[in-house]
Amino acid sequence: MYRHSDSWMEHIQILKVLVEMFLPHMNHLTLEQNFFSPVLPKTVKLFDDMMYELTSQARGLSSQNLEIQTTLRNILETMVQLLGALTGCVQHICATQESIILENIHSLPSSVLHVIKSTFVHCKNSESVYSGRLHLVSDLLQALFKEAYSLQKQLMELLDMVSMDPLVDENVDILNMVTVIHSLLEICSVISSMDHAFHANTWKFIIKQSLKHQSVIKSQLKHKEIITSLCEDILLSFHSCVQLAEQMTESDAQDNADYRLFQKTLKLCRFFANSLLHYTKEFLPFLSDSCCTLHQLYLQIHSKFPPSLYAVRISKAQQEEIAGAFLLTLDPLITQLLTFQPFVQVVLDSRLELPCELQFPQCLLLVVIMDKLPAQPEDVQTLWCTESQASETTTRVSLLRAIFYSFEQCSGELSLPVHLQGVRSQGQAEGAITLYQHVCVHLCAFIASFHPSLFPELDAALLNAVLSASMITSLLAVDAWCFVARYGSAELCAHHVTIVAHLIKSCPGECYQLTNLSILFRRLFFFMAPPQQVEFIQKFPPKEAENLPLWQCISFQALPAELRKQTAHEVSGVGTAQCKKWLRGTRTLGELESLNTVLSALLAVCQSATEALDIGQQTAVVEVGSQLWSFLNVKLVTGQPYVQQTFNLLLPLLGFFIQTLDPQLICQVVTLQTSLLRLEPPDHVRLAVLDFVSSLGKLFIPQAIQDKILPNLSSIFALLLTDRNWLLEQHTLEAFTQFAEGTNHEEIVPQCLSSEETKNKVVSFLEKTGFVDETAAARVERVKQERGVFWEPFAKVTAEAAKWSSSQVQILGVDLHTTREAVLWQHPTYKETKEDWQQMFAQGQSSSPKGKKKTTSLTLCKKSPSRAPPGGRVQVSAAGSSRGPGGTGVAAPEVSCSRLASHENGGPPGED
């Protein structure tokens, strides 16, 4: 009778009779065969027919067309009754006292879920389906939604009671349960924006059932779909949370309703995060193809959260709430994934190309991974810290290389700079620190706990980063290398200095790689103990001209007083002798490169050891400087790069002895500078001019030559103060201020200010007010745009650098990349040192080797006023000792992070 009925209402009435009168008296073991299989397919078809009719007729709905209005309302009422009948079926099964086997009711869940999904989809799309006439049927749609809600709730209760029959064909039973879970997953995607509580409860049920039947369905579940859907819901909830926080920040007033909604949404974020953690933990071996999704989830979240440049403005209080309730909950996800090789491959993939907004989150992720690795076994650390090539197209870089690469992509965040929260070793919150400080501190802490077997990887990564075309990346690597030198043995530090010295001497000519190595060499030299410094002097005697390329890089302040005096005398002697040799020779341009090296070494002596030179030596330097200057003219300086370098070196060299220079020579220098500036020479030439003219403020110019010097001097400052290069502009303002404060010739100061704009610029500089009134938001936008402008040419330089470092550099007759272990770490003290490190830094606890004084903690990001070098660069210090394990009486090591200073200016020994 039921099968052959044609009336919808008649169908429903018959179904209700079957459910109410016959179903209670049927054997539950035969329900599937005798009731569900024959009845439910017809019911589903009936519902689909009604839904099709409803959707087709809905567009004609209007308040004037009563016929369609009545028809649609009748269909909706019939559908409500159909859902009620299905609810009765489910309730009856739930009420039975017998054990429920899925195979005995397998048609019921699939049919009910189909109807529920169709209902929710219709309700979700009702605004567009009913074309603005929704109010005419809204009461029945609401009733339909409630009935579907009740039906799903009842079905989930039933499914929670269901077990799987081990005697039934395993594949069929598993397929039935998997179908149920994926049907609920589809419903989740429909109701995500309709009812948050219901959505969360559905997800809770999906996770619960997946875990309940994990042993039999784990291989059949579509894990990628589940993870993708869960991650999408996490992002959706997080974006809603951030938007609410932004609205509260913009409105300023704390609206209780908005805040309650914010907290509710944040709680939902936390729930989804916990669900993801639980699912990932249990099904990790099956998530190989979900690693990219999980990786993107982390990046997307942190790209929309401060301090990202692409985050919205949120109050500090809301930031702390989101971080504490949501981000901390998500943090264990990374710990779970650390041991999973597919995740490692995704994060460290050499082909990984991320948009600008995800570069900063990637850097943060790598730092988080770096922090977690010391607690992992050696094989996990090796997995992350070594390179691997899975195939011809798939290559995995090491974690350290990835960090340096990711770091250099964050130019906007570094230049702004963005700030992150620092943490003391006791866990107490500290003031905000820059991204540079954040990465540097965590990198040094990671190096401190590095497994000895991975030292060659550390060596390779540091050397590649030092040779980087990115200055800030190179400086980060130099800081890290200095940390290594500081806490290695004195012998190992000396070995590093020797190796870098050979690298410098092997460089074919001037290049940025040589500059980077020179900075590293200069700083490492400060960490050498006096006995090793003596050995270095014996190995690379300063009295030999071939070693001047090394001594030009050294700050003589790194040497004890006696050694400083000895080496300064020797460099000065050989330097002046080489200059005289050039003056007596053919004086060709080809010989200028070696002459410039000599002048650079003499300049290094004057900058850091002038007091070590006697009057005769100072006079000799001035004499050769004066003679060399006589060969310079405008045409040579403008047309020859090597001559420009000579010009740039002679100016500061003569500036050191400005009080003793012949007035006529000063007049010649200023005249040449004036003529040169009118021809718009390169920026580095103009910077050299600035250094010299600022030193003239200390000089009283004789009356006889004032008419020749002062007009030219005012002309030089006038030209440079109008320069549009921002770097030159800043240096010019500094130089002019220094000159104006020290000069005895105040009358020329107004003559340097050639326009009202220049006067305002100087006044703003003196008052420390900005020239441009730029809002914080405008500055962020400018930095984001600048990144795109600057990155393209830098990328080309980086590509050339990769070729240079990988295939061109042959040092000491060996390839650094194939014998890197032999280059740095195969040293007589290496074995002992790496064992010392493991004792010293295990679990963040530091101890000195061989019975020396033990230390108890590694203090990160803590400022050390007593050891802060000039400029406050990122530094490493140890109380009571000038060295780490190689010294005596080592106290708790301390990494001090203040602003990065110029690494070309060395401080006194032990303060670098």
Secondary structure, DSSP 8 states (H G I E B T S, - for coil): --TT---HHHHHHHHHHIIIIIGGGS-GGGHIIIIIHHHHHHHHHHHHHHHHHHHHHHTT--SS-HHHHHHHHHHHHHHHHHHHHHHHHHHHHHH--S-EEGGGSTHHHHHHHHHHHHHHHHHHTHHHHTTT-GGGTHHHHHHHHHHHHHHHHHHHHHHHHEE--TTS-HHHHHHHHHHHHHHHHHHHHHHTTT-HHHHHHHHHHHHHHHHHTHHHHTTTS-HHHHHHHHHHHHHHHHHHHHHHHHHHHHH-S--HHHHHHHHHHHHHHHHHHHHHHHHHHHHGGG-GGGHHHHHHHHHHHHHTSTTSTTS----HHHHHHHIIIIIHHHHHHHHHHTT-HHHHHHHTBTT----HHHHHHHHHHHHHHHHHGGGS-HHHHHHHHS-EESSSS-EE--HHHHHHHHHHH-HHHHHTT-EEEEE-TTS-EEEEEEHHHHHHHHHHHHHHT--GGGHHHHHHHHHHHHT-S-HHHHHHHHHHHHHHHHHS-HHHHHHHHHHHHHHHHH--S--HHHHHHHHHHHHHHHT--HHHHHHHHHHS-TTSGGGHHHHTT--GGGS-HHHHHHHHHHHHHHHHHHHHHHHHS---GGGHHHHHHHHHHHHHHHHHHGGGS-HHHHHHHHHHHHHHHTT--HHHHHH-HHHHHHHHHHHHHHHHTTTTS-HHHHHHHHHHHHHHHTT---HHHHHHHHHHHHHGGG----HHHHHHHHHHHHHHHHHHHT---HHHHHHHHHHHHHHHHH-S-GGGHHHH--SHHHHHHHHHHHTT--SS---HHHHHHHHHHHHHHHHHHHHHHHHHHHHIIIII-EETTEETTTSHIIIII-STTHHHHHHHHHHHHGGG--B-STT--B----B-S---GGG--TT--SEEEETTBSSSTTSSS---EEEE------TTS--STT--
